Amino acid sequence: MNCYYWDRISAVDTGYGSAPPHYDLGTAAPKCIKHWLYVCGKCGEAHHFIRMDHCDTPRKFFCSNCANATDEVMDRFWAWEYYFSYSSPWSDKSTPALDPVEFHGTHPLQVADTQAEAEADISQEQYVVRYPETPTLPSPQCQFADADVEASWNINADCWDATNDNDGHRNRPYLE
């Protein structure tokens, strides 16, 4: 089993190699360290590598939320048609996000003098909770009789009738 992104990249770049996943194991998209979550040096939140950039001035990662500006750059790399460029909150310098930086061989995990520092900024989470448990709905504090429900419906009936006719809601033809 390889990292999800390594498989996608090696499908268009046969010399890319492979990497064993260490994160999100047991999911349809396991990730290697390079394609995992990075902790933003500005807000402290962990974000997907595509939403991250690295600033050389303080030698820290930062997320798209903390960037001073975000630009979409139409430039093909591997199987993708575009990437994002983020402006550093520390230097205001705009540089490509981590995915095209990896393509050019200058990702902090590919550069020896920043590799150990970069590894320290990888999120310690082992997997991402994508579908949190559905909260249990509270039980009603009192019982409602059919007459209560009917009275509530009748209060709203005029509003309902004002926007609906025999064909349904008046905006329905525009939606279809």
N, C-alpha and C positions, 0 to 999 in steps of 0.2 A: 504494500500500500504506500502510495506517495501522497505528498501534499496536494491538495486540490489545485492550487495555482501552478505548482510545478507541472502537473499533468496537462493543464491548459496551455502553458507556455511551451512545453516540450512538443506538443502537437504541431506547433508552427516553427519551432527551433529545435531540431533534433540534437544539437550539441549542448542543449541546456543542462542535461543531467537529471538527477533526481534527488529528493530530500525526504527523509523519513518524517512523518508528522509527529508532533509532540502534543498538539492541542486539538480540541474538538474531536477527539478520538471517539469512534462509535457513531459519528454523524456522516452524512453524505458528502461533507466537505471538510475533512481533517486538514489541519494547517501545520506547516513547519514554523520555526522560530521567526524567519524573515517575513512571513505572511500572516503573522499573528497580530495581537493588539499591542499598541505602544502607549505608554503613559505620557500624557502631555506635561511638559515642564512648567507650563503656565497655570492650567486649571487643575491638574492632578488627576484628570479623568482618563480612562483607558479607551482608545478608539481603534477601529480597523485601520490597517496599514495604508489603505488607499486615501483615508482622510487625514493622513499625517505627513509632516514635513520635518526637516532637520535644519536647525540654524547653527552655522559654524561659530558665530560670535560667542554665545554662551555654551555651545556644544550640547544643545538640548533639542528634544523633539517638541513639536507643537501641533495642535489639532486645527482643523479647519474652522472650528468655532472661535478659537483664539487668534486666528490670523487676522491681520489688518485688512486684507483684501483677498479675494478668490477670483481666479481667472480660469476659464475653460480654454485649453490650447488644442486646436485641431492639428494633431501631428501623430501619425501612426507609429506605434511601437508594438512589437509582437502581434497579438491578435486584436488589439484595441485601436480605435480610430482617434482617440483624444485622451487627454489627461488633465488634471487640475494643477495649477500653480498657486502657491500660497505665499502671502507676504508675511514675513516674520514679525511677531509682536515685539521683538527686541531690536532688530536692526532695520526693519521695514523692507529688507531685501526680498524680492520675489524669486522663488525657486520652485522647480517641479516637485510634486509629491513623491513619496517613496517608490511607487511602482515604476515610473519612467527613470528615476534615479538608479534603480536596480538594473534596468535595461542598459544604461550607459556605464555600469560597473562602478558607480561611485556611492552606492548605498552604504551607510555607516557600518553595516555588518560585513561589507565587502572590503572596507578600507582598514588596514591593520591598526592605525593609530586611534581609531574611534570604535573598534570592534568591541572591546571589553566594556567601554562606557555605554555603548548601544545595547548590549545584552542586559545591562543593569536596568534599562528602561523598558524592558519587555514586561507586559502585564503578567502577574503571577496566577491569574485565572487559568484553569485548565480547560474550561469550555464556556461557551456563551449560552446563557439561558434565553432562548428565542421565544418560547411560548410559556410564559409564566402560568402557574396554576390559576384557574379561574376562581375568583373569590366566591365564597359562599354568600348567597343573598340572605339578608336578614329576614327573619320571620316577621310578619306584621304584628304590631303591638296590640291590635284590636281586630275583631271580626267584622266583616262587612256583610250586610244582608243584601239580597237581590234588589230591594227597594233603594238602598244606598247607591248601588252601582247604576241603577236606572236614573236616579236623580242626578248623579254626576254626568252621565251621558247626555241627559236633556239640557243641562247647563251649557254643554259644548256643542249642542246640535246646531244652533244658529250659525256659529262660526264654521262648522263643517259644511252646512248647506250653502253658505256664502261662497265657498271656493269649489264646490263640487256640483255637477249636474248629472243628468242621466248617463253621460259618457265618462264620468269620473272627474278627476281634478282638472281644473281649467287649463293647467300648463301641460297636461299629458300629451296633447298633439305636438307640442314643441319638443318634448323629450324624445318622442318616437321618431 
